[in-house]
Every structure is written in C-alpha cells, then in structure tokens.
C-alpha cells in the first residue's frame, strides 16, 4: 500500500480543488476519487486524493463527459491507486478525446481502451491545479 499524506475533510479538499465539499463526496461515491484516509463517515481524504480530484475537475472543466472520466479511470489501473494524477494525460482542445502520452506515442481513449493514434491532434496536457486559499 502506498503511503498517504494528510487528513482532509471533504470541505477542505473541495476548497483546495475549487469545488464544494458535496462535490468531493459525490466524486468519491461515483468512484472518481478515493477517501484513502477513511471511507467511513465522515470521509477523510489525503493529499493524493485531492490531487486526483484536481485532475477530475480539470477534465470536467474541459467538457469531458462524466462517463469518459469513469472510463479513463477503469483503463488506467496500471497507474496505481491515483491513476488520473499519475498518468500523462491530455485532451483535445475541445475536450472530446482523452489522450494518454507514453514513450513518445499518443493513445486515444475509446470504449475498448487505449488506441494508438497514427496522427495525433493538437492536444492540451491535463494538470490538476490546487487553489490558493
């Protein structure tokens, strides 16, 4: 098990990511993020969970669909407990495609998994950003 850091409430995690504590709780229930310090009531989040939430927010801000976020998480299992913040992700400028950059190649997310792109489009890297409070 990877070491986790910090003990944050949903409200504190949300404040850092720029969403409400209720949104953080919803994302945890939907499986977008984990409450790795405690999944009991109340949920307690780690710094690593907050980094994951920041990437979820970045993807949703780019108009990536919720089901595509879930699909990305499912197909990033090799990246460990916090796959969204560990994988080198990008999107197309319009947010219609989620892309994975590995070893100089670009893969597009599809229902069947990651598909190598022969001609990658212009892309924007995904970086989760925390708010200054």
Secondary structure as UniProt FT lines:
FT   HELIX           10..17
FT   HELIX           21..30
FT   STRAND          44..45
FT   HELIX           47..61
FT   TURN            62..63
FT   HELIX           66..74
FT   TURN            75..76
FT   HELIX           77..79
FT   TURN            81..82
FT   HELIX           83..86
FT   STRAND          89..92
FT   TURN            93..94
FT   STRAND          98..102
FT   TURN            103..104
FT   STRAND          105..110
FT   TURN            111..112
FT   STRAND          113..116
FT   STRAND          123..125
//
